[in-house]
């Protein structure tokens, strides 16, 4: 799985978790990503990229807020 595929998968996870709310615990993203074989470092890299893309806000106290 390359970085773009991983980033798309993280976006899918965030979309699923934010279907009824605009914010989620980052721990949930890490847990679901781990279930599909994505390691913590890749998740961190993807989240940083999504912050740069202004898709999510900078996590505060483990809470990711979708913009």
C-alpha positions as CSV (number, residue, x, y, z in Angstrom):
1,X,0.0,0.0,0.0
2,X,1.6,3.3,-1.0
3,X,1.2,6.6,0.8
4,X,-1.7,7.9,-1.4
5,X,-3.6,4.6,-0.9
6,X,-3.0,4.9,2.9
7,X,-4.1,8.5,2.9
8,X,-7.3,7.6,1.1
9,X,-7.9,4.8,3.6
10,X,-7.4,7.3,6.5
11,X,-9.8,9.7,4.9
12,X,-12.4,6.9,4.6
13,X,-11.9,6.1,8.3
14,X,-12.4,9.7,9.2
15,X,-15.4,10.1,7.0
16,X,-17.0,7.0,8.5
17,X,-16.3,8.1,12.1
18,X,-17.5,11.7,11.4
19,X,-20.8,10.8,9.7
20,X,-22.8,12.0,12.7
21,X,-20.3,14.4,14.3
22,X,-17.6,16.8,13.3
23,X,-14.9,15.6,15.8
24,X,-13.5,12.2,16.8
25,X,-10.9,10.8,19.1
26,X,-7.7,10.3,17.2
27,X,-7.3,7.0,19.1
28,X,-10.2,5.6,17.1
29,X,-8.5,6.4,13.8
30,X,-5.3,4.7,15.0
31,X,-7.3,1.6,16.2
32,X,-9.2,1.2,13.0
33,X,-6.1,1.8,10.9
34,X,-4.3,-0.8,12.9
35,X,-7.1,-3.3,12.2
36,X,-6.4,-2.9,8.4
37,X,-2.6,-3.1,8.8
38,X,-1.7,0.6,8.8
39,X,1.0,1.4,11.4
40,X,1.0,4.4,13.8
41,X,3.8,6.2,11.9
42,X,1.9,6.1,8.6
43,X,-1.2,7.3,10.4
44,X,0.7,10.2,11.9
45,X,2.2,11.1,8.5
46,X,-1.3,11.0,6.9
47,X,-2.8,13.1,9.6
48,X,0.0,15.7,9.2
49,X,-0.7,15.7,5.4
50,X,-4.5,16.1,6.1
51,X,-3.7,19.1,8.4
52,X,-1.6,20.7,5.6
53,X,-4.4,20.0,3.2
54,X,-6.8,21.7,5.6
55,X,-9.0,18.6,5.7
56,X,-8.8,18.4,9.5
57,X,-7.7,20.8,12.3
58,X,-4.7,20.2,14.4
59,X,-5.7,17.6,17.0
60,X,-6.1,19.0,20.5
61,X,-6.0,16.7,23.4
62,X,-6.4,13.7,21.1
63,X,-9.5,15.1,19.3
64,X,-9.5,15.4,15.5
65,X,-11.9,18.0,14.1
66,X,-13.0,17.8,10.5
67,X,-13.1,21.1,8.7
